[in-house]
């Protein structure tokens, strides 16, 4: 039950120990929040049976990470163990999502076969709560491509708050920038907070697209053929660094280590209906953002077509497609993340990230 509802019920009951009871409820809520920050709470259903979820995870503590196939039952198939059980030589390295993505249709066919066999025998299934999830792509091969101002309301909400007033009309083409590779963080990893450096850490929930094959000058009508899958991403940003330092260039303010949690897995296109997807961010359980894919100004085919014009995209490249309105710096008064906060990023039909902000020593 919602904490505020429980408070109201206590008031109606005329409890003489209201203060003690509310403190107890707060403690319960904090305990629940603490317990939920590092595990998968639910596996969203796939839109169709043709979809699959691929994760990078540790199946046992202090062991190397491998690829897993996540099932709606709340279990994960250990791909390496399942392939070994069937004497199957994989077309990719079982410990590398990038290797798997690059293996193309051959690797995908092997995964589909392993998933069908494992679901029947259940020999190599591990409950999700016993698995440690890393980012699906722990070490990106290149900077993460990002899209700015891809929701009209987000563009408008930031007009007054932005230091740079030069851009007043909505751009005719997508605004691209990148985040450095070391922003990559796990779906339940901590966000470092460097108090002397910044006090303006902000949230930006986004749908991430993972490219499935090499392409350059990709036609918009062919662009979806280059999509491997979708994941949740948060383009976490330090606003003072982004806007007031380094000549107004966004790169540094977007690229602090750990400021790009992703995961918990990648869902293939067959498992997602984009028009049904909502992009949601909550901080300490309070909803801050809630937008729809349908509200994106530049949809995925346009983004891929424009980004790939004269620029080669590789298997495993990540495109973060922009954030809906509700970011902290544009609120009145502004709101920013602080140590102890829990930032939750939910992409409906895909998955949820849960990242606690932690002060650095």
C-alpha positions as CSV (number, residue, x, y, z in Angstrom):
1,X,0.0,0.0,0.0
2,X,1.2,3.6,-0.7
3,X,2.8,5.2,2.3
4,X,0.6,8.3,2.1
5,X,-2.5,6.2,2.0
6,X,-1.3,4.3,5.1
7,X,-0.7,7.6,6.9
8,X,-4.3,8.7,6.1
9,X,-5.7,5.5,7.4
10,X,-3.8,6.0,10.6
11,X,-5.2,9.5,11.0
12,X,-8.8,8.2,10.4
13,X,-8.2,5.6,13.1
14,X,-7.2,8.3,15.5
15,X,-4.0,6.5,16.5
16,X,-2.3,8.0,19.6
17,X,0.9,6.5,18.4
18,X,0.8,8.1,15.0
19,X,4.3,9.4,15.1
20,X,5.8,6.0,16.0
21,X,3.6,4.3,13.4
22,X,4.6,6.6,10.6
23,X,8.3,6.2,11.6
24,X,7.7,2.5,11.3
25,X,6.1,2.8,7.9
26,X,9.0,5.0,6.7
27,X,11.5,2.4,8.0
28,X,9.5,-0.4,6.2
29,X,9.5,1.7,3.0
30,X,13.3,2.3,3.2
31,X,13.9,-1.4,3.9
32,X,11.8,-2.4,0.9
33,X,13.6,0.2,-1.2
34,X,17.0,-1.0,0.0
35,X,16.1,-4.6,-0.8
36,X,14.9,-3.7,-4.3
37,X,17.9,-1.8,-5.6
38,X,20.0,-4.7,-6.7
39,X,17.6,-7.3,-8.0
40,X,15.1,-7.9,-10.8
41,X,11.6,-7.5,-9.4
42,X,9.7,-8.5,-12.5
43,X,10.2,-9.8,-16.0
44,X,7.8,-7.9,-18.4
45,X,6.0,-10.2,-20.8
46,X,7.1,-10.3,-24.4
47,X,4.9,-8.9,-27.1
48,X,5.1,-12.1,-29.1
49,X,6.7,-15.6,-28.9
50,X,9.3,-14.5,-31.4
51,X,10.9,-12.2,-29.0
52,X,13.9,-13.0,-26.8
53,X,15.7,-11.3,-23.9
54,X,19.5,-11.5,-23.7
55,X,21.5,-10.4,-20.7
56,X,25.1,-10.4,-19.5
57,X,25.3,-11.8,-16.0
58,X,27.2,-13.7,-13.4
59,X,25.6,-16.9,-12.6
60,X,27.8,-17.5,-9.5
61,X,29.6,-15.0,-7.3
62,X,33.2,-14.2,-8.3
63,X,32.9,-16.0,-11.7
64,X,33.2,-14.5,-15.2
65,X,30.1,-13.1,-16.7
66,X,28.3,-14.9,-19.6
67,X,25.3,-14.4,-21.8
68,X,22.0,-15.5,-20.4
69,X,18.5,-15.8,-22.0
70,X,15.9,-14.4,-19.6
71,X,12.5,-16.2,-19.5
72,X,9.1,-14.9,-18.5
73,X,9.1,-17.6,-15.8
74,X,11.7,-15.5,-13.9
75,X,14.6,-17.8,-14.8
76,X,17.8,-17.3,-16.8
77,X,19.3,-19.8,-19.2
78,X,23.1,-20.1,-18.8
79,X,24.0,-20.1,-22.5
80,X,27.5,-21.5,-22.0
81,X,26.3,-24.3,-19.8
82,X,23.4,-25.2,-22.1
83,X,25.6,-25.3,-25.2
84,X,28.1,-27.5,-23.4
85,X,25.3,-29.8,-22.3
86,X,24.3,-30.4,-25.9
87,X,27.9,-30.5,-27.3
88,X,27.1,-27.4,-29.4
89,X,30.0,-25.2,-30.7
90,X,28.7,-21.7,-30.6
91,X,29.2,-19.3,-33.4
92,X,30.2,-16.6,-30.9
93,X,32.0,-16.2,-27.6
94,X,29.5,-17.0,-24.8
95,X,31.0,-14.3,-22.6
96,X,30.6,-11.5,-25.1
97,X,27.3,-9.8,-26.1
98,X,29.2,-8.0,-28.9
99,X,30.4,-11.2,-30.3
100,X,26.9,-12.7,-30.3
101,X,25.4,-9.6,-32.0
102,X,28.1,-9.7,-34.6
103,X,27.4,-13.4,-35.3
104,X,24.2,-12.4,-37.1
105,X,21.5,-14.9,-38.1
106,X,23.7,-17.9,-37.4
107,X,24.2,-17.0,-33.8
108,X,20.6,-16.1,-33.3
109,X,19.4,-19.4,-34.7
110,X,21.6,-21.2,-32.1
111,X,20.2,-19.1,-29.3
112,X,16.6,-19.8,-30.4
113,X,17.4,-23.5,-30.4
114,X,19.0,-23.4,-27.0
115,X,16.1,-21.4,-25.5
116,X,13.6,-24.0,-26.7
117,X,15.6,-26.9,-25.4
118,X,16.4,-25.4,-22.0
119,X,12.8,-24.3,-21.5
120,X,11.8,-28.0,-21.8
121,X,14.5,-29.6,-19.7
122,X,15.0,-26.8,-17.2
123,X,18.5,-28.2,-16.5
124,X,20.4,-24.9,-16.8
125,X,17.7,-22.5,-15.5
126,X,18.7,-20.1,-12.7
127,X,16.2,-17.9,-10.9
128,X,16.7,-14.2,-11.7
129,X,17.2,-13.3,-8.1
130,X,20.3,-15.6,-7.9
131,X,21.9,-13.9,-10.9
132,X,23.9,-10.7,-10.9
133,X,23.0,-8.6,-13.9
134,X,25.7,-6.4,-15.6
135,X,25.0,-4.0,-18.4
136,X,24.1,-6.1,-21.5
137,X,27.1,-4.5,-23.1
138,X,29.5,-3.9,-20.3
139,X,32.3,-2.5,-22.5
140,X,30.9,-0.6,-25.5
141,X,33.1,-0.7,-28.5
142,X,32.5,3.0,-29.2
143,X,30.9,6.0,-27.6
144,X,27.2,5.8,-27.0
145,X,25.2,7.8,-29.5
146,X,22.5,10.0,-27.9
147,X,19.7,12.2,-29.2
148,X,18.9,15.5,-27.7
149,X,15.5,17.2,-27.6
150,X,13.6,14.3,-29.2
151,X,10.4,15.2,-27.4
152,X,8.8,18.6,-28.1
153,X,7.8,19.1,-24.5
154,X,11.3,18.4,-23.2
155,X,12.7,21.0,-25.7
156,X,10.2,23.6,-24.5
157,X,10.6,22.8,-20.7
158,X,14.3,23.5,-21.0
159,X,14.1,26.8,-22.8
160,X,14.1,29.0,-19.7
161,X,16.6,26.8,-17.8
162,X,19.2,26.5,-20.5
163,X,22.2,28.8,-20.3
164,X,22.6,28.7,-24.1
165,X,19.7,30.7,-25.6
166,X,20.9,30.5,-29.2
167,X,18.5,27.6,-30.2
168,X,14.9,28.9,-30.0
169,X,13.2,26.9,-32.8
170,X,12.9,23.1,-32.9
171,X,15.7,21.7,-35.1
172,X,14.8,20.2,-38.5
173,X,17.2,17.3,-38.0
174,X,18.0,15.2,-34.9
175,X,20.5,16.6,-32.5
176,X,23.2,14.0,-31.9
177,X,25.9,13.8,-29.2
178,X,27.9,11.0,-27.6
179,X,28.7,9.7,-24.1
180,X,32.0,8.2,-23.4
181,X,32.3,4.4,-22.9
182,X,33.0,4.6,-19.2
183,X,29.6,6.0,-18.5
184,X,28.3,2.4,-18.8
185,X,26.9,1.1,-15.6
186,X,24.9,-2.0,-14.6
187,X,21.2,-2.0,-14.2
188,X,21.5,-2.0,-10.4
189,X,24.9,-0.3,-10.0
190,X,25.5,2.8,-7.9
191,X,25.8,6.3,-9.5
192,X,29.0,8.0,-8.2
193,X,28.4,11.5,-6.7
194,X,31.3,13.9,-6.6
195,X,30.1,16.7,-4.3
196,X,33.0,19.1,-4.9
197,X,32.7,18.7,-8.7
198,X,28.9,19.0,-9.1
199,X,25.6,19.4,-7.2
200,X,23.4,19.2,-10.3
201,X,23.1,15.5,-11.2
202,X,20.0,14.9,-13.2
203,X,17.9,12.0,-14.6
204,X,17.0,11.3,-18.2
205,X,15.1,8.0,-18.8
206,X,15.5,6.8,-22.4
207,X,14.8,3.9,-24.7
208,X,18.1,2.5,-26.1
209,X,18.4,0.9,-29.5
210,X,21.1,-1.7,-30.2
211,X,22.3,-2.0,-33.8
212,X,22.5,-5.5,-35.2
213,X,24.6,-5.2,-38.3
214,X,27.0,-2.9,-40.1
215,X,25.5,-0.2,-42.1
216,X,26.2,3.2,-43.8
217,X,23.8,5.5,-45.6
218,X,20.9,3.3,-44.4
219,X,17.6,4.2,-46.0
220,X,14.9,5.1,-43.6
221,X,12.6,2.4,-44.9
222,X,15.3,-0.2,-44.3
223,X,16.5,1.1,-41.0
224,X,14.5,-1.3,-38.7
225,X,16.2,-4.2,-40.4
226,X,19.4,-3.0,-38.6
227,X,17.9,-3.1,-35.1
228,X,19.1,-6.0,-32.9
229,X,17.0,-5.0,-29.9
230,X,16.0,-2.5,-27.2
231,X,17.0,-1.8,-23.7
232,X,16.5,0.7,-20.9
233,X,19.0,3.5,-20.5
234,X,19.4,6.6,-18.4
235,X,21.4,9.5,-19.8
236,X,22.3,10.7,-16.4
237,X,23.8,14.2,-16.6
238,X,25.5,16.8,-14.5
239,X,23.8,20.0,-15.6
240,X,26.3,22.6,-14.4
241,X,29.2,20.9,-16.2
242,X,27.0,20.3,-19.3
243,X,25.9,23.9,-19.6
244,X,28.3,26.2,-17.9
245,X,31.7,24.7,-18.5
246,X,33.8,23.6,-21.5
247,X,32.3,26.2,-23.9
248,X,28.8,24.8,-23.5
249,X,29.8,21.5,-25.2
250,X,27.7,18.7,-23.8
251,X,30.3,15.8,-23.9
252,X,31.9,16.2,-20.4
253,X,28.7,16.8,-18.6
254,X,27.2,13.7,-20.1
255,X,30.2,11.4,-19.8
256,X,31.1,11.0,-16.1
257,X,32.0,7.4,-15.2
258,X,28.9,5.4,-14.3
259,X,26.4,8.0,-15.7
260,X,24.8,5.6,-18.1
261,X,23.1,2.6,-16.5
262,X,21.7,0.2,-19.0
263,X,19.8,-3.1,-19.0
264,X,18.8,-5.4,-17.4
265,X,18.8,-7.0,-20.8
266,X,18.2,-6.5,-24.5
267,X,14.8,-7.4,-25.9
268,X,14.7,-8.4,-29.6
269,X,12.3,-6.5,-31.9
270,X,9.8,-9.3,-31.9
271,X,9.3,-8.9,-28.2
272,X,8.4,-5.2,-28.3
273,X,5.5,-3.1,-29.7
274,X,7.1,0.3,-29.9
275,X,3.8,2.2,-30.0
276,X,3.0,0.7,-26.6
277,X,6.3,1.6,-25.0
278,X,6.4,4.2,-22.2
279,X,9.5,5.8,-20.9
280,X,9.3,6.4,-17.1
281,X,11.6,7.7,-14.4
282,X,11.0,7.7,-10.7
283,X,13.2,9.1,-7.9
284,X,12.6,7.5,-4.5
285,X,9.4,6.1,-5.8
286,X,8.0,9.4,-7.0
287,X,7.3,9.6,-10.8
288,X,9.2,12.3,-12.5
289,X,8.9,11.4,-16.2
290,X,6.3,9.5,-18.2
291,X,6.4,9.7,-22.0
292,X,5.5,7.5,-24.9
293,X,7.5,6.3,-27.9
294,X,4.6,7.7,-30.0
295,X,5.5,11.2,-28.7
296,X,9.1,11.0,-30.0
297,X,9.6,13.6,-32.7
298,X,12.2,11.7,-34.7
299,X,11.3,8.0,-34.6
300,X,13.9,5.2,-34.7
301,X,14.0,4.8,-38.5
302,X,14.7,8.5,-39.0
303,X,17.4,8.5,-36.3
304,X,19.2,5.5,-37.9
305,X,19.0,6.9,-41.4
306,X,20.3,10.4,-40.4
307,X,23.0,9.1,-38.0
308,X,24.3,6.6,-40.6
309,X,24.6,9.2,-43.4
310,X,28.3,9.0,-44.1
311,X,28.9,7.3,-40.8
312,X,29.3,3.6,-40.4
313,X,27.3,1.9,-37.6
314,X,28.6,-1.4,-36.3
315,X,26.9,-4.4,-34.6
316,X,26.5,-3.5,-30.9
317,X,26.5,0.2,-31.3
318,X,24.0,1.9,-28.9
319,X,21.7,4.7,-29.7
320,X,19.9,6.4,-26.8
321,X,16.8,7.9,-28.4
322,X,16.0,10.9,-26.2
323,X,14.2,11.7,-23.0
324,X,10.6,12.9,-22.3
325,X,9.7,16.0,-20.2
326,X,10.1,16.0,-16.5
327,X,13.9,16.4,-16.0
328,X,15.1,17.9,-12.8
329,X,16.9,21.1,-14.0
330,X,13.7,22.4,-15.7
331,X,11.5,22.0,-12.7
332,X,10.4,24.9,-10.6
333,X,12.2,24.9,-8.3
334,X,14.9,22.7,-9.9
335,X,15.5,19.2,-8.4
336,X,18.7,17.2,-8.5
337,X,19.8,13.8,-7.4
338,X,21.7,13.5,-4.1
339,X,23.4,10.7,-2.2
340,X,21.0,8.1,-1.1
341,X,18.5,8.7,-3.8
342,X,17.2,5.8,-5.9
343,X,16.7,6.5,-9.6
344,X,14.4,4.0,-11.3
345,X,14.2,3.9,-15.1
346,X,11.4,1.8,-16.5
347,X,10.8,1.1,-20.2
348,X,7.5,-0.7,-20.3
349,X,7.6,-4.0,-22.1
350,X,11.4,-3.9,-21.9
351,X,12.7,-3.7,-18.3
352,X,13.6,-1.5,-15.3
353,X,16.8,-0.1,-13.9
354,X,17.3,0.8,-10.3
355,X,20.3,2.8,-9.4
356,X,21.3,4.3,-6.0
357,X,23.3,7.6,-5.9
358,X,26.4,7.2,-3.7
359,X,28.8,9.8,-2.6
360,X,32.4,9.2,-3.6
361,X,35.1,9.1,-0.9
